[in-house]
């Protein structure tokens, strides 16, 4: 503790513990004070916050969309069954025998045999083309064996199974239908890359916006900075409020972006559900996960802080008493 | 042991003009001295060398036994905390109260709020401004503003007090009041160096006198009446 005495008579002495406590208190004080300062000029602050929020929301929304598409496509993969079309004029019994044999193949979970007659009946019921079908001299549809690969089967296992099925003499065509999945995955990977590029550019924009805002703030407080340095304020002390300002810009901007994403999700999820129902799916649009929201917020704070550092590093050293 | 020692100090600004040349002098601990000379003689530069607002081109400056030439810039804030400085234009901040202005040196040194409040009141009391804590410095007269500046300079209980034209804008009566204030700090052990061109005041007060003329230092010891 400081010793008592008349002004100037004693040296200043402070213990390490007091110093640490004061340091912590000072950080708290500066954090709160900086936020108050931002809120005391709401118009300028809100503009900066909105710019940050929008810059974050764009890649955030795209990422959310992509995440949903990826989840959707992984469901397709899990339920991807193989349609094995038999040669026309394959006898019903031969078809049944083949399907029994396929049941014993590796990576096969189940087999459904649909005879040509059955297929015709279903088609007649489902398509409404019954009258037209009656005009045909014979059943144009082949028998089909629907093979359900086991859930543990990987993509390569399913492909190998497809080749094996193709070699069967009664088989006309194997519809594995992984090609469109491959294309979808390639498309998703491309979109992800585009989001990264766009996201990086917008992140840079955030750093520049925060940096510029803090440059103006430094210019407004030149006197204070000079006097603080005159009476023994360290560079860290002088930097601190500006770094906190960057953190606040990032944090509030991130929160606003999260709110925008939630609002967007609420607006879109209803129509998406309706659309999914039209396709006979129970699919629901997934909101941003808690983890992703934290990454968004943490990333925003980091960007704000980096912008502040960049500005402080460039401008603060020029102000000397 | 001396509080301040200059050894062959010279300062040349970019452009080749010598602001100070070959300055050597000592200030003993607890001494009270004036630094005089025409304007532009280098008084401010000499004071700035002691708080490392400027670094000398030649020679060595010691403050409290410490060689300032060896001091890294990261150590400069800690040096400034041990030296109180009063400026002609007082360098007060008009966006905060008198209390906050005076408290600034304590705040940057990491003092607890209670101790800060106690010391700020003591410092304001010592310059006769107790009760002015909540006022804004812009409402105060020139003399009062200067006294706030002095309170801020002494609030950290420095061993060395430097003043650059502290009475520059004040009438003779107020000037004498301010000078008496500095004398009172010297009486409790502070080393005081005051740069001023107010010759009549100096002659009345006596004390040691360092005279700068075109960057060179002369000394004359005067004895008060």
Interface residues (C-beta under 8 A of the other chain):
Chain A: X1 X2 X5 X6 X7 X8 X9 X10 X11 X12 X14 X18 X19 X21 X22 X23 X25 X26 X223 X224 X226 X227 X228 X229 X230 X231 X232 X233 X234 X235 X237 X320 X321
Chain B: X51 X53 X74 X77 X78 X79 X80 X81 X82 X85 X91 X92 X93 X95 X104 X105 X107 X108 X109 X110 X111 X112 X113 X115 X119 X122 X123 X126 X152 X154 X155 X156 X157 X158 X159 X161 X185 X188 X189 X190
